Amino acid sequence: MTSPLAVIPSNRSRKIIIPHDPIIYKHRNRIESCFNRLKHFRRFATRYERLSISQGSSITLQS
């Protein structure tokens, strides 16, 4: 079992700075903002579409 890696950078005023991978943080931030956008997209949140094709196209338009 491996130890978990820090993804979010630590506070600059911290005495012992925990190293993090900036590339993983960038990918995580991008995915998180995409889900946040989809969450605020009302049609996706309430699932008004009956067909999965329509719902898939609305997700594509939103991203």
Contacts in CASP RR format, 6 or more apart in sequence:
PFRMAT RR
TARGET T0000
AUTHOR 0000-0000-0000
METHOD contacts of the structure
MODEL  1
MTSPLAVIPSNRSRKIIIPHDPIIYKHRNRIESCFNRLKHFRRFATRYER
LSISQGSSITLQS
5 20 0 8 1.000
5 21 0 8 1.000
5 24 0 8 1.000
6 18 0 8 1.000
6 19 0 8 1.000
6 20 0 8 1.000
7 20 0 8 1.000
7 21 0 8 1.000
7 24 0 8 1.000
7 25 0 8 1.000
7 28 0 8 1.000
8 20 0 8 1.000
8 25 0 8 1.000
8 28 0 8 1.000
9 20 0 8 1.000
9 22 0 8 1.000
9 25 0 8 1.000
10 17 0 8 1.000
10 18 0 8 1.000
10 20 0 8 1.000
34 63 0 8 1.000
37 62 0 8 1.000
37 63 0 8 1.000
38 44 0 8 1.000
38 45 0 8 1.000
38 59 0 8 1.000
38 62 0 8 1.000
38 63 0 8 1.000
39 45 0 8 1.000
41 58 0 8 1.000
41 62 0 8 1.000
43 49 0 8 1.000
43 58 0 8 1.000
44 55 0 8 1.000
44 58 0 8 1.000
44 59 0 8 1.000
44 62 0 8 1.000
47 55 0 8 1.000
49 55 0 8 1.000
49 56 0 8 1.000
49 58 0 8 1.000
END
